[in-house]
Amino acid sequence: MNDSWLNKVNWAQDGLVPAVTQDSASGRVLTVAWMNREALKLTAATGEAHYWSRSRKKLWHKGEESGHVQKVKSIRLDCDQDVVLLEVEQVGGIACHTGRESCFFNRYEPDTTGETAGGEWVAIDPVLKDPKEIYRK
Amino acid sequence: MNDSWLNKVNWAQDGLVPAVTQDSASGRVLTVAWMNREALKLTAATGEAHYWSRSRKKLWHKGEESGHVQKVKSIRLDCDQDVVLLEVEQVGGIACHTGRESCFFNRYEPDTTGETAGGEWVAIDPVLKDPKEIYRK
């Protein structure tokens, strides 16, 4: 197999690169996860996003439990060849394990007192589906 | 200063988190860089994106040389509190040091022979301005 394109990725010492995943319709950034060589190869071969789970130390076919797979529309690589960007169709419209569309549901809100760089994170996006419903077997 | 919101970020052992930066108008992902606590604090305080340059080992006010600063519209944090997402207005319309709009100008093109997971990266986005013009003093 001609997989020389995989060698052009600047894998870090731990063999991983960050992978940003964006909804191709809405443009929302859904998730940032990690890929090793095998995850990127499987993503290209199957047309569905695969990542490396750093916590579980195993390959992770996104949606394998929830059914919320990510159908890949394009795979891009940045100028330093060390970050991957996927454009996907997010099946079910839910990418986050909390039941939200995107993992980036916390927004920084500055202090209303105008104190410089004071503020807080506020969860501003709705939970679309109870995680208990998503992950029950 | 009430900077307890900075403590809620799960800074990695090296004190950094990835920061994805997206154009608020086009939705394009422009850059992925790294932030330490000081970079995030300065980003919030000044309204312009600041990062930590891992190669130069110093704080980096994006656009300090090129003038292509990023005016921050929102700052978000993901469910694991270990990735930051900025929505910005990209001054000059160029985020990449190669003179392109986005750093993600390489797209994976599968082999036309249909070989599984064979293919190549192709630079598909135009250079909008010669880097020599951008960075001359």
Interface residues (C-beta under 8 A of the other chain):
Chain A: M1 N2 D3 S4 W5 K8 P18 V20 Q22 S26 G27 R28 V29 T31 V32 K41 L42 A44 A45 S74 I75 R76 L77 D78 C79 D80 Q81 V83 L85 C96 H97 T98 R100 C103 F104 F105 N106 R107 Y108 P110 D111 E115 T116 A117 G118 G119 E120 W121
Chain B: M1 N2 D3 S4 W5 K8 P18 V20 Q22 S26 G27 R28 V29 T31 V32 K41 L42 A44 A45 S74 I75 R76 L77 D78 C79 D80 Q81 V83 L85 C96 H97 T98 R100 C103 F104 F105 N106 R107 Y108 P110 D111 E115 T116 A117 G118 G119 E120 W121
